[in-house]
Amino acid sequence: MPIPPPPQTFICQACSWKKTTLPASDCLMQGVNWYFCCPKCGDAQLTRRPAGRVETMKARLDEFLQHSD
């Protein structure tokens, strides 16, 4: 049975890009819910940390609003 990882926040130190992901399963896809480099500037030095409550709720709201169109 797949167990999704907890929400993660990816942060680029070079350009301040930030993305919180909410994986639905243990299958992670590059550029969708997992990042190895910044999609904005291409820098490979991303910081990854567990998402906080506010970041998680904001990501859930953004996801809900995208699917309600």
Backbone as JSON, one array per atom type, in Angstrom:
{
  "sequence": "MPIPPPPQTFICQACSWKKTTLPASDCLMQGVNWYFCCPKCGDAQLTRRPAGRVETMKARLDEFLQHSD",
  "N": [[0.85, -1.17, 0.0], [0.68, 2.16, -0.95], [2.28, 4.82, 0.68], [2.05, 8.16, 1.09], [4.65, 10.65, 1.12], [5.3, 13.18, 3.63], [4.1, 16.63, 3.29], [6.3, 18.8, 1.5], [8.54, 21.59, 1.36], [10.19, 23.32, -1.11], [12.95, 25.4, -1.68], [14.65, 27.89, -3.46], [17.79, 29.23, -3.14], [19.07, 31.02, -4.77], [17.26, 32.51, -6.42], [15.01, 32.88, -4.88], [12.73, 31.37, -5.39], [9.92, 29.39, -4.47], [8.19, 26.48, -3.48], [5.58, 24.48, -2.32], [4.84, 21.13, -1.95], [2.34, 18.57, -2.17], [2.37, 15.48, -2.07], [0.4, 12.88, -3.48], [0.78, 10.2, -3.47], [3.31, 7.62, -3.08], [4.71, 7.77, -5.39], [6.78, 9.84, -6.87], [7.09, 12.66, -8.99], [9.34, 14.3, -11.08], [9.45, 17.78, -11.22], [6.76, 18.04, -10.72], [5.86, 17.12, -8.14], [8.28, 16.87, -6.93], [11.54, 18.22, -6.81], [14.71, 18.66, -8.28], [16.24, 20.67, -9.21], [16.0, 24.24, -9.55], [13.08, 25.35, -11.17], [12.79, 27.88, -12.14], [15.27, 29.37, -12.3], [17.17, 27.43, -12.71], [19.13, 26.66, -10.9], [20.93, 24.26, -9.02], [21.02, 23.98, -6.3], [18.85, 23.46, -4.23], [16.94, 23.98, -1.29], [15.37, 21.77, 0.87], [12.64, 21.14, 2.99], [10.45, 20.01, 5.65], [7.07, 20.96, 5.18], [5.41, 23.71, 6.72], [2.47, 24.35, 8.76], [0.94, 26.54, 7.75], [1.98, 26.79, 5.16], [1.26, 24.3, 4.12], [-1.58, 24.41, 4.23], [-2.02, 26.58, 2.5], [-1.04, 25.5, 0.1], [-2.87, 23.39, -0.22], [-5.25, 24.86, -0.57], [-4.62, 26.28, -2.94], [-4.39, 24.1, -4.7], [-7.02, 23.11, -4.6], [-8.46, 25.29, -5.68], [-7.42, 25.33, -8.28], [-8.45, 22.98, -9.34], [-11.14, 23.44, -9.32], [-11.98, 24.88, -11.47]],
  "CA": [[0.0, 0.0, 0.0], [1.52, 3.35, -1.02], [2.17, 5.8, 1.76], [2.64, 9.4, 0.58], [5.53, 11.37, 2.03], [4.67, 14.41, 4.14], [4.3, 17.81, 2.44], [7.65, 19.34, 1.5], [8.72, 22.91, 0.76], [11.45, 23.47, -1.83], [13.31, 26.81, -1.74], [15.87, 28.2, -4.2], [18.52, 30.31, -2.48], [19.56, 31.95, -5.78], [16.22, 33.43, -6.94], [13.92, 32.93, -3.9], [11.58, 30.57, -5.8], [9.47, 28.54, -3.37], [7.05, 25.64, -3.84], [5.19, 23.45, -1.36], [4.2, 20.02, -2.65], [1.49, 17.67, -1.39], [2.32, 14.23, -2.83], [-0.78, 12.06, -3.25], [1.22, 8.82, -3.29], [4.76, 7.52, -2.96], [5.26, 7.94, -6.73], [7.14, 11.25, -7.0], [7.42, 13.03, -10.36], [10.2, 15.47, -11.22], [8.77, 18.96, -11.74], [5.36, 18.08, -10.3], [5.86, 17.1, -6.67], [9.66, 16.72, -6.46], [12.43, 19.07, -7.59], [16.16, 18.51, -8.1], [16.81, 21.98, -9.52], [14.99, 25.3, -9.6], [12.49, 25.49, -12.5], [12.82, 29.29, -12.55], [16.61, 29.81, -12.68], [18.01, 26.27, -13.03], [20.13, 26.39, -9.87], [20.79, 22.91, -8.47], [21.12, 24.01, -4.84], [17.56, 23.69, -3.59], [16.76, 23.59, 0.1], [14.11, 21.04, 1.06], [12.3, 20.98, 4.4], [9.03, 19.71, 5.86], [6.21, 22.14, 5.08], [4.71, 24.13, 7.93], [0.99, 24.3, 8.68], [0.43, 27.59, 6.86], [2.38, 26.42, 3.8], [0.44, 23.15, 3.72], [-2.95, 24.87, 3.98], [-1.99, 27.4, 1.29], [-0.9, 24.58, -1.04], [-4.15, 22.69, -0.38], [-6.2, 25.82, -1.13], [-4.23, 26.49, -4.34], [-4.74, 22.87, -5.43], [-8.48, 23.07, -4.68], [-8.91, 26.32, -6.61], [-7.04, 24.94, -9.64], [-9.32, 21.89, -9.79], [-12.55, 23.84, -9.32], [-12.27, 25.63, -12.71]],
  "C": [[0.9, 1.24, 0.0], [1.23, 4.3, 0.14], [2.83, 7.08, 1.27], [3.58, 10.03, 1.6], [4.83, 12.63, 2.54], [4.91, 15.58, 3.19], [5.71, 18.37, 2.62], [7.64, 20.73, 0.88], [10.11, 22.96, 0.16], [11.72, 24.96, -1.98], [14.62, 26.96, -2.5], [16.54, 29.39, -3.53], [18.95, 31.38, -3.49], [18.49, 32.97, -6.2], [15.0, 33.55, -6.03], [12.64, 32.23, -4.36], [11.22, 29.63, -4.65], [8.24, 27.76, -3.81], [6.82, 24.62, -2.75], [4.43, 22.38, -2.12], [3.44, 19.14, -1.68], [1.38, 16.35, -2.16], [1.09, 13.39, -2.45], [-0.43, 10.59, -3.05], [2.74, 8.8, -3.16], [5.46, 7.6, -4.32], [5.52, 9.44, -6.93], [7.58, 11.54, -8.43], [8.22, 14.33, -10.37], [9.41, 16.62, -11.84], [7.31, 19.06, -11.37], [5.28, 18.12, -8.78], [7.24, 16.8, -6.08], [10.56, 17.52, -7.38], [13.88, 18.8, -7.24], [16.88, 19.82, -8.4], [15.66, 22.98, -9.66], [14.42, 25.41, -11.01], [12.54, 26.93, -13.02], [14.2, 29.7, -13.06], [17.56, 28.67, -13.02], [19.07, 25.93, -12.01], [19.86, 25.03, -9.22], [20.82, 22.87, -6.94], [19.78, 24.39, -4.21], [17.61, 23.24, -2.14], [15.4, 22.91, 0.2], [13.89, 20.87, 2.56], [10.84, 20.59, 4.52], [8.21, 21.01, 5.82], [5.55, 22.43, 6.42], [3.2, 24.09, 7.72], [0.43, 25.31, 7.7], [0.76, 27.25, 5.41], [1.52, 25.27, 3.27], [-0.98, 23.59, 3.4], [-3.03, 25.73, 2.72], [-1.89, 26.52, 0.04], [-2.2, 23.82, -1.29], [-5.2, 23.61, -1.01], [-5.89, 26.08, -2.6], [-4.63, 25.3, -5.2], [-6.26, 22.78, -5.63], [-9.0, 24.07, -5.71], [-8.55, 26.0, -8.05], [-7.98, 23.88, -10.19], [-10.78, 22.29, -9.86], [-12.93, 24.62, -10.58], [-13.02, 24.82, -13.7]]
}
